[in-house]
């Protein structure tokens, strides 16, 4: 079967499933992602001629949006879309079709973010090999005299605002993964130099480009700056800042400087927000000049930067009003219905640049407004999806605001060989994106307002004092860890005293042979819970129904999920004060207990990990993602009811 036919078949199957099993009304981020999946880049799975389609950054912007929607929904079709899109270009050795490192085009680095996501989730080496080729390009990229990346080899001595988005988020994420700590000096300097050289002292706005040599025709002969403040250029810049800060070490000496640059950029962004529409003009400082227009990609980028900056705490909450006004404007000015649960994004400028041939782009106002304005341009589509996904998180209730959930990394203390060859902690950790990780579980907590943390030492009433919810998952056996930290009576005493004072304890064990149970039982038995050393719900291959458990109507914990998947479970025996919270064929699967002011939740499998809630593997009638949301809401209520 040809790849193009296979791609179309897989996507159409996914979309039909979405329409059948989706929620009553999909959110805007999903609706525009579905439009993108159906209409954009449909020829990328087959290279019909030697000239195209090309490895292109605008695809990467759409895939950023798809990744955000995947994480928000737990629907694996969106992840598969990212994977099929990238797989069209890669061979098993990570070589990228149509990519030429020797072009030193910084735009070509953008898609590295999608490659890193695929590597982190799947572990497939081809994605890391391909990402490394893009990192190697950055190491050889021509630079200005002070060290700024040239935008392209064909544009010597020039830095553009666009280039910060194309390179720096990938650079920061790769450096974090591969432990290239020295890279963060370079990353910070790119922003510092760009702002220093492109910022207008009078308005605070940033010019689109800067030519160190002052030789380019568009460059001011004194300052080297281009003539105008193009909206999308500043949009790229604010997006790059909030995406880099996800990975930038907080203890780095230049961290605060980056946060300060973000605040200056956000402040001037809001200053030039159109008061009437809530969105932004293509040329930011000339709203009344004939020919200027409200532009959707820049407006989406500004909303994304403001909303994410507030959510992550880099911007004051006072910026929330501007983000909300901007998002309302986006929906009113640029979104049009495009069928059942589909929308289009209108009024995006297709491209704007500086210099080049055969048409020379002089950076004048007349040049910018002469470029074509189109519907569903991928740069606008991707930016709007990112903005919408952020605003949808912001709109979620925050019942857990002020609470903290801590995951144990003492009883569960496993290590694996990381991409650099060194040993790294893994298995049920918040920052772990692969099948074994809790990254989506942690995101659900975060989206509900709960802070996440990790406890790497033995729990005590003192070091648990700041935690409202404490999760112990899959205690180690000797086959997993050379010298396991076993539960003992003193650990159990410390934890139970914390529970009695109002803590919420979550015990996620495993089946016999994959988890230390006999010693660990000293803790749950304090609450009337005993884990049996058995293994129920063994599943053969992909026969997922063997691991299915139906949740009856009226379950007090799982209020929306009706059917879940839990395989290889250690069942539970309960006695007072514990009670059964879910049974199946006579076996207690989940138990809870009230103990003093606190609560205990126990199940014999750590089934809230990525493999079974990220939608990539399970059939859609198994609602583990919904169940995880249900559990988080219930745990928050228990923490608040002490």
Secondary structure, 3 states (H helix, E strand, C coil): CCHHHHHHHHHHHHHHHHHHHCCCCCCHHHHHHHHHHHHCCCCCCCCCECCECCCCHHHHHHHHHHHHHHHHHCCHHHHHHHHHHHHCCECCCCCECCCCHHHCCHHHHCCHHHHHHHHHHHCCHHHHHHHHHHHHHHHHCCECCCCCECCECCECCEEEHHHHHHHHHHHHHHHHHHCCCCHHHHHHHHHHHHHHHHECCCCCCECCEEECCCCCCCCCCCCCECCCCEHHHHHHHHHHHHHHCCCCCCCCCCHHHHHHHHHHHHHHHHHCCCCCCCCCECECCCCCCCCCCECHHHHHHHHHHHHHHHHCCCCCHHHHHHHHHHHHHHHHHHEEECCCCCEEECCEECCCCCECCCCCECCCHHHHHHCCEECCCHHHHHHHHHHHHHHHHHHCCCCCCCCEEEEECCCCCEEEECCCCCEEEECCCCCCCCCCCCHHHHHHHHHCCCEEEEECCCCCCCCCCCCCEEEEECCCCCCCCCCCCCCCHHHHHHHHHHHHCCCEEEEECCCCCCCCCCCCHHHHHHHCEEECCCCECCCCCCCHHHHEEECCCCCCCCCCCCEEECCCECCEEECCCEEEEEEECCEEEEEEEEECCEEEEEECCCCCCHHHCCCCCCCCCCCHHHHHHHHHHHHHHHHHCC
